[in-house]
C-alpha cells in the first residue's frame, strides 16, 4: 500500500473522543468492556494489533483490580505515554462514577429507582449478547490447536463446576504456557491478520526506541500514584468513618483478583456485619445499580462508601465518602500499570514468557465463557439454584422462573448486533428503549 494512503497515527486529541466514547458505553462487566475496546481500538481503527492488545490484556488479568480499566490505561500509555494512560484510564471510570453517584444519591434519599431500572433493563439484556460476541471474537484469535482449546475448557470447568479461585486458574495456565510455549504458537501472539500493520506497530517498527524512552516517565508516574494512594490512608488513619473507609477499600484494591465478583462476598460481610454501614438489601441494590451503569463493576464499592458516610454526614458526607472510596480503589490501578507495563513490553521477544501469556489468553476464553453463562442464567431466569455433588457445585436455573421479556430482549439484541449489523451504540439504544417500554408501559 502507498504510504500516503496509510492513516496518520492519532494524536492525543484525536484519541480523546474515542476513550470517552468507550467510557460512556462500557456497560456489562469486563468481558463486554474488553470486547468494546477491542472493536474500537483494534477492529475499527487498527491503532493497536491483536497481538499487542492480548499481550496487554494478559498482564492486566494477572493484576488485582478491574482489568478492563487497567487495560484502557495500558493501551493509552502505549499510544501516548503517561498522559495517554491517564486520559484512557480516567475516561473509562469517570462516566460511571458520575452516574453511580447520581443513582446512589437517588437511592439514599428516595429509596427506589423504578424509572432507571426500566431504562437499564434492556441494556442488561443487550450486554449478554455483547459478552457472547466477545467470547466468539477472543476464541477465534486465541485458540489455535488442541492444547489451547483444552486449556480454555479446563479453565471453564474449574471455575464453573469446582469454584477454583480465579488467580489459581490464571497461574496454572501461565505455567503450562511457560512450559509448553510452542503449543500455544499463534494463540494471539503470532502474526496479526492480513493487511497493513496496526498504526502503533508500524510506529514502533520505525522507532524501536519509542517504548524504552517512555519507560522512565511511566515509572515516575507509578511512584507518584503510589504516594497519592497511600497519602489519604495515612492522613485519615483513626479518623472515624473516613479512616475506616480509606483503610478498608485500600485493602480491597490489592485483593480483588478476578474482578469484582471475587471479592464482593467479603465486602458485603465486612460492610454489613462488621462496620454496619448498610444492610444486605442495600448491598444487593448497589450491585444492581453497578451492573447497569457504565464502568467497572467494582464501582459498587463507591455505593458502599457513600452510604457509610451518608449515615453521619448526609449528602455532603456521602459524596466525600464516595470520592475517597474511588480514590483509594483506582489510584493503585494506575500505579500497577505505570510501574509494570514498561517491563511487560520487554517480554514480546521472549518465547517462554510469550507462551505463558498465550496460555493465560487461552484460559481467558474459559473465563469469559463462565461469565457469559453466569450472566445469562441471572438475566433470563429469576431463580438460580446451586447443585452440589461432593467437590462439584454448579448453578442451574429454575425453568418456571423464565423471564420472557428478558429472553425476548436478548434475542432482539442478537438480531440487531449479528443480523442487522447495527453496531454497539444502536443495539444498546434499541434494546434500552424496548426494555423501557416493556417495564414501564406494559408493566
Long-range contacts (C-beta under 8 A, 24 or more apart in sequence): 1-196, 6-196, 6-199, 6-202, 7-46, 7-199, 9-47, 9-199, 9-200, 9-202, 9-203, 10-45, 10-47, 10-79, 10-199, 11-80, 12-80, 12-83, 12-84, 12-87, 15-47, 15-76, 15-79, 15-80, 15-84, 15-87, 15-88, 16-87, 16-91, 18-45, 19-72, 19-76, 19-87, 19-88, 19-91, 19-92, 20-91, 20-95, 22-72, 22-91, 22-92, 23-91, 23-92, 23-93, 23-94, 23-95, 23-96, 23-294, 23-295, 24-95, 24-294, 25-294, 25-424, 25-425, 25-428, 26-68, 26-92, 26-95, 26-96, 26-294, 26-295, 26-296, 27-123, 27-124, 27-126, 27-127, 27-130, 27-292, 27-293, 27-294, 27-428, 28-123, 28-124, 28-126, 28-127, 28-128, 28-130, 28-131, 28-291, 28-375, 29-127, 29-131, 29-259, 29-291, 29-296, 29-297, 29-371, 29-375, 30-66, 30-67, 30-68, 30-259, 30-296, 30-297, 30-371, 31-130, 31-131, 31-134, 31-135, 31-368, 31-371, 31-372, 32-127, 32-130, 32-131, 32-134, 33-68, 33-92, 33-296, 34-67, 34-68, 34-71, 34-134, 35-130, 35-131, 35-133, 35-134, 35-137, 35-138, 36-130, 36-424, 37-68, 37-71, 37-72, 37-75, 38-134, 38-137, 38-138, 39-424, 41-75, 42-198, 45-199, 46-196, 46-198, 46-199, 47-79, 47-198, 47-199, 47-200, 48-75, 48-78, 48-79, 48-198, 48-199, 48-200, 48-201, 49-192, 49-197, 49-198, 49-200, 49-201, 50-141, 50-188, 50-192, 50-193, 51-188, 51-189, 51-190, 51-191, 51-192, 52-78, 52-198, 52-200, 52-201, 54-141, 54-142, 54-188, 54-189, 54-357, 54-358, 54-361, 55-189, 55-344, 55-347, 55-348, 55-357, 56-341, 56-344, 57-361, 57-364, 58-357, 58-358, 58-360, 58-361, 58-364, 59-340, 59-341, 59-344, 59-357, 60-337, 61-170, 61-360, 61-364, 61-367, 62-170, 62-174, 62-360, 63-257, 63-333, 63-336, 63-340, 64-253, 64-254, 64-255, 64-256, 64-257, 64-332, 64-336, 65-253, 65-256, 65-298, 65-329, 65-330, 65-332, 65-333, 65-336, 66-256, 66-259, 66-260, 66-296, 66-297, 66-298, 66-333, 67-259, 68-92, 68-296, 69-93, 69-295, 69-296, 69-330, 69-333, 70-333, 70-336, 70-337, 73-333, 73-334, 73-337, 73-338, 74-337, 74-341, 77-214, 77-218, 77-337, 77-338, 77-341, 78-200, 78-211, 78-341, 78-345, 79-200, 81-214, 81-217, 81-218, 82-214, 82-217, 82-218, 82-221, 82-338, 85-218, 85-221, 85-334, 85-337, 85-338, 86-221, 86-334, 89-330, 89-333, 89-334, 89-337, 92-295, 92-296, 93-295, 93-296, 93-299, 93-326, 93-330, 95-294, 95-295, 96-293, 96-294, 96-295, 96-296, 96-299, 97-295, 97-299, 97-302, 97-322, 97-326, 99-293, 99-294, 99-295, 100-289, 100-290, 100-293, 100-295, 100-299, 100-302, 100-303, 100-322, 101-302, 101-306, 101-319, 101-322, 103-289, 103-293, 104-286, 104-289, 104-302, 104-303, 104-306, 104-307, 104-318, 104-322, 105-306, 105-315, 105-318, 105-319, 107-285, 107-286, 107-289, 107-303, 108-306, 108-307, 108-310, 108-315, 108-318, 109-315, 113-289, 114-440, 115-440, 116-289, 116-292, 117-288, 117-292, 117-439, 118-435, 118-436, 118-439, 118-440, 119-432, 119-435, 119-436, 120-292, 120-293, 120-432, 120-435, 121-292, 121-405, 121-406, 121-409, 121-435, 121-436, 121-438, 121-439, 122-409, 122-430, 122-431, 122-432, 122-433, 122-434, 122-435, 122-436, 122-438, 123-292, 123-428, 123-431, 123-432, 123-435, 124-291, 124-292, 124-379, 124-406, 124-435, 125-379, 125-406, 125-409, 125-410, 125-412, 125-413, 125-431, 125-435, 126-409, 126-410, 126-413, 126-416, 126-417, 126-427, 126-428, 126-431, 126-432, 127-375, 128-372, 128-375, 128-376, 128-379, 128-380, 128-410, 128-413, 129-410, 129-413, 129-414, 129-417, 129-418, 129-427, 130-413, 130-417, 130-424, 131-368, 131-371, 131-372, 131-375, 132-372, 132-414, 133-417, 133-418, 134-368, 135-365, 135-368, 135-369, 135-372, 138-361, 138-364, 138-365, 138-368, 139-365, 141-187, 141-188, 142-187, 142-188, 142-358, 142-361, 142-362, 142-364, 142-365, 143-187, 143-362, 143-365, 144-184, 144-185, 144-186, 144-187, 144-190, 145-183, 145-184, 145-185, 145-186, 145-187, 147-180, 147-183, 147-184, 148-183, 148-184, 148-187, 148-358, 148-362, 149-362, 151-176, 151-177, 151-359, 151-362, 151-363, 151-366, 152-362, 152-363, 152-365, 152-366, 152-369, 153-366, 154-363, 154-366, 155-362, 155-363, 155-364, 155-365, 155-366, 155-367, 155-370, 156-365, 156-366, 156-367, 156-369, 156-370, 157-366, 158-366, 159-366, 159-367, 159-370, 160-370, 160-373, 160-394, 160-395, 161-392, 161-393, 161-394, 162-391, 162-392, 162-393, 163-393, 165-257, 165-258, 165-262, 166-257, 166-258, 166-259, 166-262, 166-367, 167-257, 167-258, 169-363, 169-366, 169-367, 170-258, 170-360, 170-363, 172-363, 173-359, 173-360, 173-362, 173-363, 174-356, 174-357, 174-359, 174-360, 175-356, 175-359, 176-359, 177-355, 177-356, 177-357, 177-358, 177-359, 177-360, 177-362, 178-352, 178-353, 178-355, 178-356, 178-359, 179-355, 180-355, 180-359, 181-351, 181-352, 181-354, 181-355, 181-356, 181-358, 182-351, 182-355, 183-355, 184-355, 184-358, 184-359, 184-361, 184-362, 185-358, 187-358, 187-361, 187-362, 188-358, 188-361, 189-354, 189-357, 189-358, 189-361, 211-342, 211-345, 212-342, 214-342, 215-342, 215-345, 218-338, 218-339, 218-341, 218-342, 219-338, 219-339, 219-342, 221-334, 221-338, 222-334, 222-335, 222-336, 222-337, 222-338, 222-339, 222-340, 223-335, 223-339, 225-331, 225-332, 225-334, 225-335, 225-338, 226-331, 226-332, 226-335, 226-339, 228-327, 228-331, 229-253, 229-327, 229-328, 229-331, 229-332, 229-335, 232-324, 232-327, 232-328, 233-328, 236-324, 241-308, 241-309, 241-311, 241-312, 241-321, 242-309, 242-320, 242-321, 242-324, 244-275, 244-308, 245-305, 245-308, 245-309, 245-321, 245-324, 245-325, 245-328, 246-324, 246-328, 248-275, 249-301, 249-305, 249-324, 249-325, 249-328, 249-329, 250-328, 250-332, 252-301, 252-329, 253-328, 253-329, 253-330, 253-331, 253-332, 253-333, 254-332, 256-298, 259-297, 259-298, 260-290, 260-296, 260-297, 260-298, 260-300, 261-297, 264-300, 267-300, 267-301, 267-304, 271-304, 271-308, 275-308, 277-304, 277-307, 277-308, 277-311, 278-304, 278-307, 278-308, 282-307, 298-329, 299-326, 301-325, 301-329, 302-326, 302-329, 376-410, 379-403, 379-406, 379-410, 380-406, 380-407, 380-410, 405-435, 405-438, 405-439, 409-434, 409-435, 409-438
